[in-house]
C-alpha cells in the first residue's frame, strides 16, 4: 500500500478529534463517536476556509508589493 502514511495520519487525526472532542465537551466517548464524522467535516471545512483566506491575503500583499516596486 503506497499511501500507508496518509492512512495512518488520517486515523490518528480522527482519533485525536474524537478524544479531544469528548474531553472538551459534555459528551461521553460513545456520544462523541457518533459526532466524530461531523466534527471531522467541520474542522476540515474550517481549515479549508482559513487556508483560502491566507492564500488570498498573501496574494494581495504580493500584488501590492509588486505595484510599489
C-alpha positions as CSV (number, residue, x, y, z in Angstrom):
1,X,0.0,0.0,0.0
2,X,1.6,3.2,-1.2
3,X,-0.3,5.7,1.0
4,X,0.1,3.9,4.3
5,X,1.5,7.2,5.9
6,X,-1.5,9.1,4.8
7,X,-3.9,6.5,6.1
8,X,-2.1,6.4,9.5
9,X,-2.2,10.2,9.7
10,X,-5.9,10.3,8.9
11,X,-6.6,7.6,11.5
12,X,-4.6,9.5,14.1
13,X,-6.3,12.8,13.2
14,X,-9.8,11.2,13.6
15,X,-8.9,9.6,16.9
16,X,-7.5,12.8,18.2
17,X,-10.6,14.8,17.2
18,X,-12.8,12.1,18.8
19,X,-10.8,12.0,22.1
20,X,-10.3,15.8,22.4
21,X,-13.9,16.4,21.4
22,X,-15.0,14.1,24.2
23,X,-12.6,15.8,26.7
24,X,-13.7,19.4,26.0
25,X,-17.4,18.8,25.6
26,X,-20.1,17.3,27.8
27,X,-20.4,14.3,25.6
28,X,-19.2,10.8,26.6
29,X,-16.8,8.8,24.3
30,X,-19.8,6.9,23.0
31,X,-21.8,10.0,22.1
32,X,-18.7,11.7,20.7
33,X,-18.1,8.7,18.4
34,X,-21.4,9.5,16.8
35,X,-20.5,13.1,16.3
36,X,-16.9,12.4,15.2
37,X,-17.7,12.4,11.4
38,X,-19.4,15.7,11.8
39,X,-16.5,17.1,13.8
40,X,-14.0,16.0,11.2
41,X,-16.0,17.7,8.5
42,X,-16.4,20.9,10.4
43,X,-12.7,21.1,11.3
44,X,-11.8,20.2,7.7
45,X,-14.0,22.9,6.3
46,X,-12.8,25.4,8.8
47,X,-9.2,24.6,7.9
48,X,-10.0,25.0,4.2
49,X,-11.6,28.4,4.7
50,X,-8.6,29.6,6.8
51,X,-6.1,28.4,4.2
52,X,-8.2,30.1,1.4
53,X,-8.1,33.4,3.2
54,X,-4.4,33.1,4.0
55,X,-3.8,32.5,0.3
56,X,-6.0,35.5,-0.7
57,X,-4.2,37.8,1.8
58,X,-0.8,36.7,0.8
59,X,-1.6,37.2,-2.9
60,X,-3.0,40.7,-2.2
61,X,0.1,41.6,-0.3
62,X,2.3,40.2,-3.1
63,X,0.4,42.3,-5.7
64,X,0.6,45.4,-3.6
65,X,4.3,45.0,-3.1
66,X,4.8,44.5,-6.8
67,X,2.9,47.7,-7.6
68,X,5.0,49.7,-5.2
69,X,8.3,48.4,-6.7
